[in-house]
């Protein structure tokens, strides 16, 4: 499988998994349901986030919030799509594909519902981490892979592989 096909497969897998899980949550749980998976640590819930990550802009006027978030998503996906098309290391391409798939999953929610369905809820002691979904997870893991790729390329002077042949003087 070539790099572009692998990236496309990652994107499709993330979008499908994101859609299926969100549809299941919306059809199975009301907004007041709570399913403890690991009591005091991990619950399945049903929340609808009208804003961006961590509910940023959730209280902003609907008229411009939705347009702004859709526009930002499209710009980010265009940049990531261009980077994927140009090619990079396999680690960076996997990270970019995860971010693209996650952004597309959340964009679909924003376009057709006006909100993003979140359902994974974690607690760390008394701290409640904001609820999130498969798309958000893919974006976070993808960003982590991009940082790892950046660290590897800086530490070792570039991706592993054949080095260019030196030219005679």
C-alpha positions as CSV (number, residue, x, y, z in Angstrom):
1,X,0.0,0.0,0.0
2,X,1.5,3.3,-1.0
3,X,1.6,6.3,1.4
4,X,-1.4,8.2,0.0
5,X,-3.5,5.0,0.1
6,X,-2.5,4.4,3.7
7,X,-3.3,8.0,4.7
8,X,-6.7,7.7,3.0
9,X,-7.4,4.5,4.8
10,X,-6.6,6.1,8.1
11,X,-8.8,9.1,7.4
12,X,-11.7,6.8,6.3
13,X,-11.3,4.6,9.3
14,X,-11.3,7.5,11.8
15,X,-14.4,9.1,10.1
16,X,-16.3,5.9,10.1
17,X,-15.5,5.0,13.7
18,X,-16.3,8.5,14.8
19,X,-19.7,8.5,12.9
20,X,-20.7,5.1,14.3
21,X,-19.8,5.9,17.9
22,X,-21.6,9.3,17.8
23,X,-24.7,7.8,16.2
24,X,-24.8,5.0,18.8
25,X,-24.4,7.5,21.7
26,X,-27.1,9.8,20.3
27,X,-29.5,6.9,19.8
28,X,-28.8,5.1,23.0
29,X,-28.2,7.7,25.7
30,X,-30.1,10.8,26.8
31,X,-28.3,13.9,27.9
32,X,-28.8,12.9,31.5
33,X,-27.6,9.3,31.2
34,X,-24.3,8.3,32.7
35,X,-22.7,4.8,32.3
36,X,-19.8,4.3,34.7
37,X,-17.2,2.1,33.1
38,X,-14.5,2.5,35.8
39,X,-16.3,4.2,38.7
40,X,-14.6,7.5,39.7
41,X,-12.4,7.4,36.7
42,X,-14.2,6.8,33.4
43,X,-17.8,7.2,32.3
44,X,-19.7,7.1,29.0
45,X,-22.0,10.2,28.8
46,X,-23.9,12.1,26.1
47,X,-23.0,15.8,25.7
48,X,-23.4,18.2,22.8
49,X,-20.6,20.7,22.4
50,X,-21.5,23.8,20.4
51,X,-18.0,25.2,20.7
52,X,-14.5,24.1,19.9
53,X,-12.0,22.1,21.9
54,X,-12.7,22.3,25.7
55,X,-16.0,24.1,24.8
56,X,-14.2,27.3,23.7
57,X,-16.6,29.7,22.1
58,X,-19.6,27.6,23.3
59,X,-21.2,30.8,24.7
60,X,-20.4,32.9,21.6
61,X,-23.2,34.1,19.4
62,X,-24.4,31.2,17.2
63,X,-24.5,33.3,14.1
64,X,-20.7,33.7,13.8
65,X,-19.5,30.8,16.0
66,X,-20.6,28.1,13.7
67,X,-19.3,29.8,10.5
68,X,-16.0,30.6,12.2
69,X,-15.5,27.0,13.4
70,X,-16.4,25.5,10.0
71,X,-14.1,28.0,8.2
72,X,-11.2,27.2,10.6
73,X,-11.8,23.4,10.1
74,X,-11.7,23.8,6.3
75,X,-8.6,25.9,6.3
76,X,-6.8,23.4,8.6
77,X,-7.9,20.5,6.5
78,X,-6.7,22.2,3.4
79,X,-3.3,22.8,4.9
80,X,-3.1,19.2,6.2
81,X,-4.3,17.8,2.9
82,X,-1.6,19.7,1.0
83,X,1.1,18.4,3.4
84,X,-0.2,14.9,2.9
85,X,-0.2,15.2,-0.9
86,X,3.4,16.5,-0.8
87,X,4.5,13.5,1.3
88,X,6.7,13.2,4.4
89,X,7.9,10.6,6.7
90,X,5.5,7.7,7.5
91,X,5.2,8.9,11.1
92,X,4.3,12.4,10.1
93,X,1.9,11.2,7.4
94,X,0.1,9.0,9.9
95,X,-0.1,11.9,12.3
96,X,-1.5,14.2,9.6
97,X,-4.0,11.6,8.5
98,X,-5.3,11.2,12.1
99,X,-5.6,14.9,12.5
100,X,-7.4,15.2,9.1
101,X,-9.8,12.4,9.9
102,X,-10.6,13.8,13.3
103,X,-11.2,17.3,11.9
104,X,-13.4,15.9,9.2
105,X,-15.4,13.8,11.8
106,X,-16.1,16.9,13.9
107,X,-16.7,19.1,10.8
108,X,-19.5,16.7,9.7
109,X,-21.2,17.1,13.1
110,X,-20.9,20.9,13.0
111,X,-22.3,21.1,9.4
112,X,-25.2,18.8,10.0
113,X,-26.0,19.2,13.7
114,X,-24.5,22.5,14.8
115,X,-22.9,20.7,17.7
116,X,-20.3,18.0,18.2
117,X,-21.3,14.9,20.2
118,X,-18.9,14.0,23.0
119,X,-19.2,10.9,25.2
120,X,-15.9,10.0,26.8
121,X,-15.6,11.4,30.3
122,X,-12.5,11.0,32.5
123,X,-11.7,12.1,36.1
124,X,-8.3,12.5,37.6
125,X,-8.9,12.8,41.3
126,X,-11.3,15.7,41.7
127,X,-10.5,17.1,38.2
128,X,-13.0,16.3,35.4
129,X,-11.4,16.3,32.0
130,X,-13.7,17.8,29.4
131,X,-15.7,15.1,27.6
132,X,-14.4,14.2,24.1
133,X,-15.0,11.7,21.2
134,X,-13.1,9.5,18.7
135,X,-12.4,12.5,16.4
136,X,-10.8,14.4,19.3
137,X,-8.8,11.4,20.3
138,X,-7.5,11.0,16.7
139,X,-6.5,14.7,16.6
140,X,-4.6,14.4,19.9
141,X,-2.8,11.2,18.9
142,X,-2.0,12.6,15.5
143,X,-0.6,15.8,17.1
144,X,1.5,13.6,19.4
145,X,2.9,11.6,16.4
146,X,3.7,14.9,14.6
147,X,5.6,16.1,17.7
148,X,7.4,12.8,17.9
149,X,8.4,13.0,14.3
150,X,9.7,16.5,14.8
151,X,11.7,15.4,17.8
152,X,13.2,12.5,15.9
153,X,14.1,14.6,12.9
154,X,15.7,17.2,15.1
155,X,17.6,14.7,17.3
156,X,18.9,12.6,14.5
157,X,19.1,15.1,11.7
158,X,16.2,13.8,9.6
159,X,14.2,10.7,9.1
160,X,16.0,7.4,9.0
161,X,16.8,6.1,5.6
162,X,19.4,6.4,2.9
163,X,21.4,9.5,3.0
164,X,22.2,11.5,-0.2
165,X,25.5,10.5,-1.9
166,X,28.2,13.0,-1.5
167,X,29.5,14.8,-4.6
168,X,33.1,14.8,-5.5
169,X,34.8,18.2,-5.3
